[in-house]
Amino acid sequence: MSANVYTIESLLIGKIYRSKSLTGEIIDAEKSDVWYQGCESYRVQVRSLDTFKDTYRILAVRIND
């Protein structure tokens, strides 16, 4: 039996990012060195749905329950 194996980066790509100042699609993600307690951080490239400009944001992903 085989299983599909995913990375956090691959699961972030294609998702919609929303904040007060930006709404867009995550088109790239890479692990970041920014520290958040109990989380891994990722630098994501977000393409705005309004202007199609790319912007970078840091996302924290909780890895422990």
Backbone atoms as SQL, in Angstrom:
CREATE TABLE atoms (id INTEGER PRIMARY KEY, chain TEXT, resi INTEGER, resn TEXT, atom TEXT, x REAL, y REAL, z REAL);
INSERT INTO atoms VALUES
  (1, 'A', 1, 'MET', 'N', 0.840, -1.170, 0.000),
  (2, 'A', 1, 'MET', 'CA', 0.000, 0.000, 0.000),
  (3, 'A', 1, 'MET', 'C', 0.889, 1.239, 0.000),
  (4, 'A', 2, 'SER', 'N', 0.546, 2.218, -0.793),
  (5, 'A', 2, 'SER', 'CA', 1.329, 3.447, -0.838),
  (6, 'A', 2, 'SER', 'C', 0.469, 4.623, -0.365),
  (7, 'A', 3, 'ALA', 'N', 1.143, 5.657, 0.018),
  (8, 'A', 3, 'ALA', 'CA', 0.451, 6.856, 0.505),
  (9, 'A', 3, 'ALA', 'C', 0.988, 8.074, -0.218),
  (10, 'A', 4, 'ASN', 'N', 0.137, 9.053, -0.402),
  (11, 'A', 4, 'ASN', 'CA', 0.590, 10.334, -0.932),
  (12, 'A', 4, 'ASN', 'C', 1.263, 11.103, 0.195),
  (13, 'A', 5, 'VAL', 'N', 2.458, 11.596, -0.050),
  (14, 'A', 5, 'VAL', 'CA', 3.207, 12.340, 0.956),
  (15, 'A', 5, 'VAL', 'C', 3.268, 13.798, 0.519),
  (16, 'A', 6, 'TYR', 'N', 2.850, 14.679, 1.406),
  (17, 'A', 6, 'TYR', 'CA', 2.822, 16.103, 1.114),
  (18, 'A', 6, 'TYR', 'C', 3.748, 16.851, 2.044),
  (19, 'A', 7, 'THR', 'N', 4.242, 17.987, 1.590),
  (20, 'A', 7, 'THR', 'CA', 4.989, 18.900, 2.450),
  (21, 'A', 7, 'THR', 'C', 4.085, 20.072, 2.793),
  (22, 'A', 8, 'ILE', 'N', 4.424, 20.788, 3.842),
  (23, 'A', 8, 'ILE', 'CA', 3.635, 21.969, 4.194),
  (24, 'A', 8, 'ILE', 'C', 3.681, 22.978, 3.056),
  (25, 'A', 9, 'GLU', 'N', 4.845, 23.128, 2.439),
  (26, 'A', 9, 'GLU', 'CA', 4.971, 24.067, 1.315),
  (27, 'A', 9, 'GLU', 'C', 3.983, 23.734, 0.206),
  (28, 'A', 10, 'SER', 'N', 3.892, 22.446, -0.158),
  (29, 'A', 10, 'SER', 'CA', 2.999, 22.064, -1.252),
  (30, 'A', 10, 'SER', 'C', 1.534, 22.256, -0.872),
  (31, 'A', 11, 'LEU', 'N', 1.209, 22.123, 0.415),
  (32, 'A', 11, 'LEU', 'CA', -0.175, 22.338, 0.849),
  (33, 'A', 11, 'LEU', 'C', -0.542, 23.816, 0.891),
  (34, 'A', 12, 'LEU', 'N', 0.429, 24.705, 1.099),
  (35, 'A', 12, 'LEU', 'CA', 0.152, 26.150, 1.124),
  (36, 'A', 12, 'LEU', 'C', -0.069, 26.719, -0.275),
  (37, 'A', 13, 'ILE', 'N', 0.680, 26.212, -1.247),
  (38, 'A', 13, 'ILE', 'CA', 0.597, 26.750, -2.612),
  (39, 'A', 13, 'ILE', 'C', -0.798, 26.510, -3.180),
  (40, 'A', 14, 'GLY', 'N', -1.377, 27.579, -3.719),
  (41, 'A', 14, 'GLY', 'CA', -2.713, 27.508, -4.294),
  (42, 'A', 14, 'GLY', 'C', -3.809, 27.958, -3.340),
  (43, 'A', 15, 'LYS', 'N', -3.484, 28.121, -2.059),
  (44, 'A', 15, 'LYS', 'CA', -4.473, 28.586, -1.079),
  (45, 'A', 15, 'LYS', 'C', -4.626, 30.105, -1.173),
  (46, 'A', 16, 'ILE', 'N', -5.771, 30.592, -0.746),
  (47, 'A', 16, 'ILE', 'CA', -6.025, 32.035, -0.723),
  (48, 'A', 16, 'ILE', 'C', -5.543, 32.603, 0.606),
  (49, 'A', 17, 'TYR', 'N', -4.759, 33.669, 0.533),
  (50, 'A', 17, 'TYR', 'CA', -4.262, 34.387, 1.701),
  (51, 'A', 17, 'TYR', 'C', -5.126, 35.631, 1.872),
  (52, 'A', 18, 'ARG', 'N', -5.594, 35.869, 3.094),
  (53, 'A', 18, 'ARG', 'CA', -6.404, 37.061, 3.365),
  (54, 'A', 18, 'ARG', 'C', -5.881, 37.771, 4.596),
  (55, 'A', 19, 'SER', 'N', -5.704, 39.086, 4.496),
  (56, 'A', 19, 'SER', 'CA', -5.385, 39.935, 5.635),
  (57, 'A', 19, 'SER', 'C', -6.115, 41.256, 5.416),
  (58, 'A', 20, 'LYS', 'N', -5.941, 42.198, 6.343),
  (59, 'A', 20, 'LYS', 'CA', -6.609, 43.496, 6.184),
  (60, 'A', 20, 'LYS', 'C', -6.123, 44.245, 4.950),
  (61, 'A', 21, 'SER', 'N', -4.866, 44.022, 4.582),
  (62, 'A', 21, 'SER', 'CA', -4.285, 44.794, 3.488),
  (63, 'A', 21, 'SER', 'C', -4.093, 44.023, 2.186),
  (64, 'A', 22, 'LEU', 'N', -4.334, 42.715, 2.194),
  (65, 'A', 22, 'LEU', 'CA', -4.025, 41.918, 1.005),
  (66, 'A', 22, 'LEU', 'C', -4.914, 40.682, 0.921),
  (67, 'A', 23, 'THR', 'N', -5.417, 40.425, -0.269),
  (68, 'A', 23, 'THR', 'CA', -6.091, 39.166, -0.586),
  (69, 'A', 23, 'THR', 'C', -5.474, 38.659, -1.877),
  (70, 'A', 24, 'GLY', 'N', -4.992, 37.417, -1.835),
  (71, 'A', 24, 'GLY', 'CA', -4.374, 36.871, -3.025),
  (72, 'A', 24, 'GLY', 'C', -4.100, 35.393, -2.883),
  (73, 'A', 25, 'GLU', 'N', -3.526, 34.830, -3.937),
  (74, 'A', 25, 'GLU', 'CA', -3.218, 33.397, -3.975),
  (75, 'A', 25, 'GLU', 'C', -1.756, 33.176, -3.634),
  (76, 'A', 26, 'ILE', 'N', -1.479, 32.205, -2.781),
  (77, 'A', 26, 'ILE', 'CA', -0.103, 31.838, -2.456),
  (78, 'A', 26, 'ILE', 'C', 0.451, 31.069, -3.648),
  (79, 'A', 27, 'ILE', 'N', 1.516, 31.611, -4.249),
  (80, 'A', 27, 'ILE', 'CA', 2.086, 30.969, -5.435),
  (81, 'A', 27, 'ILE', 'C', 3.433, 30.311, -5.155),
  (82, 'A', 28, 'ASP', 'N', 4.029, 30.591, -3.987),
  (83, 'A', 28, 'ASP', 'CA', 5.287, 29.948, -3.618),
  (84, 'A', 28, 'ASP', 'C', 5.427, 29.993, -2.107),
  (85, 'A', 29, 'ALA', 'N', 6.110, 29.012, -1.536),
  (86, 'A', 29, 'ALA', 'CA', 6.333, 28.953, -0.089),
  (87, 'A', 29, 'ALA', 'C', 7.675, 28.307, 0.182),
  (88, 'A', 30, 'GLU', 'N', 8.381, 28.850, 1.164),
  (89, 'A', 30, 'GLU', 'CA', 9.646, 28.259, 1.588),
  (90, 'A', 30, 'GLU', 'C', 9.803, 28.441, 3.088),
  (91, 'A', 31, 'LYS', 'N', 10.477, 27.508, 3.727),
  (92, 'A', 31, 'LYS', 'CA', 10.667, 27.548, 5.169),
  (93, 'A', 31, 'LYS', 'C', 11.453, 28.798, 5.540),
  (94, 'A', 32, 'SER', 'N', 11.076, 29.419, 6.662),
  (95, 'A', 32, 'SER', 'CA', 11.690, 30.661, 7.132),
  (96, 'A', 32, 'SER', 'C', 12.358, 30.425, 8.481),
  (97, 'A', 33, 'ASP', 'N', 13.283, 31.300, 8.845),
  (98, 'A', 33, 'ASP', 'CA', 13.968, 31.221, 10.135),
  (99, 'A', 33, 'ASP', 'C', 13.270, 32.026, 11.224),
  (100, 'A', 34, 'VAL', 'N', 12.177, 32.685, 10.918),
  (101, 'A', 34, 'VAL', 'CA', 11.441, 33.457, 11.921),
  (102, 'A', 34, 'VAL', 'C', 10.855, 32.490, 12.933),
  (103, 'A', 35, 'TRP', 'N', 10.995, 32.806, 14.230),
  (104, 'A', 35, 'TRP', 'CA', 10.585, 31.882, 15.277),
  (105, 'A', 35, 'TRP', 'C', 9.235, 32.273, 15.864),
  (106, 'A', 36, 'TYR', 'N', 8.342, 31.328, 15.959),
  (107, 'A', 36, 'TYR', 'CA', 7.071, 31.446, 16.671),
  (108, 'A', 36, 'TYR', 'C', 6.951, 30.209, 17.547),
  (109, 'A', 37, 'GLN', 'N', 6.537, 30.384, 18.794),
  (110, 'A', 37, 'GLN', 'CA', 6.468, 29.263, 19.733),
  (111, 'A', 37, 'GLN', 'C', 5.479, 28.200, 19.245),
  (112, 'A', 38, 'GLY', 'N', 5.942, 26.956, 19.145),
  (113, 'A', 38, 'GLY', 'CA', 5.099, 25.840, 18.741),
  (114, 'A', 38, 'GLY', 'C', 4.719, 25.847, 17.269),
  (115, 'A', 39, 'CYS', 'N', 5.407, 26.652, 16.458),
  (116, 'A', 39, 'CYS', 'CA', 5.048, 26.776, 15.037),
  (117, 'A', 39, 'CYS', 'C', 6.298, 26.710, 14.164),
  (118, 'A', 40, 'GLU', 'N', 6.082, 26.379, 12.916),
  (119, 'A', 40, 'GLU', 'CA', 7.099, 26.550, 11.886),
  (120, 'A', 40, 'GLU', 'C', 6.669, 27.757, 11.068),
  (121, 'A', 41, 'SER', 'N', 7.623, 28.529, 10.593),
  (122, 'A', 41, 'SER', 'CA', 7.266, 29.702, 9.805),
  (123, 'A', 41, 'SER', 'C', 7.665, 29.503, 8.349),
  (124, 'A', 42, 'TYR', 'N', 6.885, 30.120, 7.479),
  (125, 'A', 42, 'TYR', 'CA', 7.094, 30.006, 6.035),
  (126, 'A', 42, 'TYR', 'C', 6.985, 31.382, 5.401),
  (127, 'A', 43, 'ARG', 'N', 7.911, 31.658, 4.496),
  (128, 'A', 43, 'ARG', 'CA', 7.856, 32.887, 3.697),
  (129, 'A', 43, 'ARG', 'C', 7.061, 32.537, 2.450),
  (130, 'A', 44, 'VAL', 'N', 5.932, 33.211, 2.267),
  (131, 'A', 44, 'VAL', 'CA', 5.069, 32.897, 1.131),
  (132, 'A', 44, 'VAL', 'C', 5.017, 34.076, 0.164),
  (133, 'A', 45, 'GLN', 'N', 4.930, 33.755, -1.094),
  (134, 'A', 45, 'GLN', 'CA', 4.761, 34.759, -2.141),
  (135, 'A', 45, 'GLN', 'C', 3.286, 34.779, -2.491),
  (136, 'A', 46, 'VAL', 'N', 2.669, 35.948, -2.350),
  (137, 'A', 46, 'VAL', 'CA', 1.229, 36.090, -2.558),
  (138, 'A', 46, 'VAL', 'C', 0.995, 36.980, -3.773),
  (139, 'A', 47, 'ARG', 'N', 0.216, 36.484, -4.719),
  (140, 'A', 47, 'ARG', 'CA', -0.156, 37.269, -5.898),
  (141, 'A', 47, 'ARG', 'C', -1.538, 37.872, -5.651),
  (142, 'A', 48, 'SER', 'N', -1.595, 39.199, -5.612),
  (143, 'A', 48, 'SER', 'CA', -2.835, 39.921, -5.334),
  (144, 'A', 48, 'SER', 'C', -3.891, 39.617, -6.383),
  (145, 'A', 49, 'LEU', 'N', -5.121, 39.415, -5.930),
  (146, 'A', 49, 'LEU', 'CA', -6.219, 39.164, -6.862),
  (147, 'A', 49, 'LEU', 'C', -6.660, 40.440, -7.576),
  (148, 'A', 50, 'ASP', 'N', -6.348, 41.602, -6.982),
  (149, 'A', 50, 'ASP', 'CA', -6.756, 42.882, -7.574),
  (150, 'A', 50, 'ASP', 'C', -5.737, 43.431, -8.567),
  (151, 'A', 51, 'THR', 'N', -4.458, 43.426, -8.188),
  (152, 'A', 51, 'THR', 'CA', -3.437, 44.080, -9.010),
  (153, 'A', 51, 'THR', 'C', -2.495, 43.100, -9.695),
  (154, 'A', 52, 'PHE', 'N', -2.527, 41.837, -9.303),
  (155, 'A', 52, 'PHE', 'CA', -1.639, 40.791, -9.821),
  (156, 'A', 52, 'PHE', 'C', -0.171, 41.061, -9.499),
  (157, 'A', 53, 'LYS', 'N', 0.086, 41.935, -8.498),
  (158, 'A', 53, 'LYS', 'CA', 1.446, 42.147, -8.010),
  (159, 'A', 53, 'LYS', 'C', 1.757, 41.096, -6.953),
  (160, 'A', 54, 'ASP', 'N', 3.031, 40.739, -6.862),
  (161, 'A', 54, 'ASP', 'CA', 3.454, 39.760, -5.863),
  (162, 'A', 54, 'ASP', 'C', 3.972, 40.456, -4.615),
  (163, 'A', 55, 'THR', 'N', 3.623, 39.913, -3.463),
  (164, 'A', 55, 'THR', 'CA', 4.041, 40.420, -2.165),
  (165, 'A', 55, 'THR', 'C', 4.462, 39.226, -1.324),
  (166, 'A', 56, 'TYR', 'N', 5.346, 39.451, -0.387),
  (167, 'A', 56, 'TYR', 'CA', 5.813, 38.379, 0.485),
  (168, 'A', 56, 'TYR', 'C', 5.278, 38.576, 1.893),
  (169, 'A', 57, 'ARG', 'N', 4.910, 37.468, 2.541),
  (170, 'A', 57, 'ARG', 'CA', 4.420, 37.476, 3.913),
  (171, 'A', 57, 'ARG', 'C', 5.039, 36.285, 4.647),
  (172, 'A', 58, 'ILE', 'N', 5.072, 36.380, 5.972),
  (173, 'A', 58, 'ILE', 'CA', 5.504, 35.268, 6.810),
  (174, 'A', 58, 'ILE', 'C', 4.255, 34.647, 7.436),
  (175, 'A', 59, 'LEU', 'N', 4.110, 33.332, 7.293),
  (176, 'A', 59, 'LEU', 'CA', 3.004, 32.595, 7.895),
  (177, 'A', 59, 'LEU', 'C', 3.557, 31.662, 8.965),
  (178, 'A', 60, 'ALA', 'N', 2.829, 31.528, 10.052),
  (179, 'A', 60, 'ALA', 'CA', 3.188, 30.561, 11.083),
  (180, 'A', 60, 'ALA', 'C', 2.217, 29.388, 10.985),
  (181, 'A', 61, 'VAL', 'N', 2.762, 28.179, 10.996),
  (182, 'A', 61, 'VAL', 'CA', 1.964, 26.966, 10.908),
  (183, 'A', 61, 'VAL', 'C', 2.193, 26.165, 12.186),
  (184, 'A', 62, 'ARG', 'N', 1.134, 25.918, 12.944),
  (185, 'A', 62, 'ARG', 'CA', 1.255, 25.170, 14.197),
  (186, 'A', 62, 'ARG', 'C', 1.587, 23.715, 13.875),
  (187, 'A', 63, 'ILE', 'N', 2.594, 23.187, 14.549),
  (188, 'A', 63, 'ILE', 'CA', 3.007, 21.807, 14.291),
  (189, 'A', 63, 'ILE', 'C', 2.680, 20.888, 15.457),
  (190, 'A', 64, 'ASN', 'N', 2.269, 21.446, 16.590),
  (191, 'A', 64, 'ASN', 'CA', 1.906, 20.657, 17.761),
  (192, 'A', 64, 'ASN', 'C', 0.469, 20.958, 18.140),
  (193, 'A', 65, 'ASP', 'N', -0.248, 19.965, 18.643),
  (194, 'A', 65, 'ASP', 'CA', -1.631, 20.197, 19.082),
  (195, 'A', 65, 'ASP', 'C', -1.687, 20.601, 20.522);
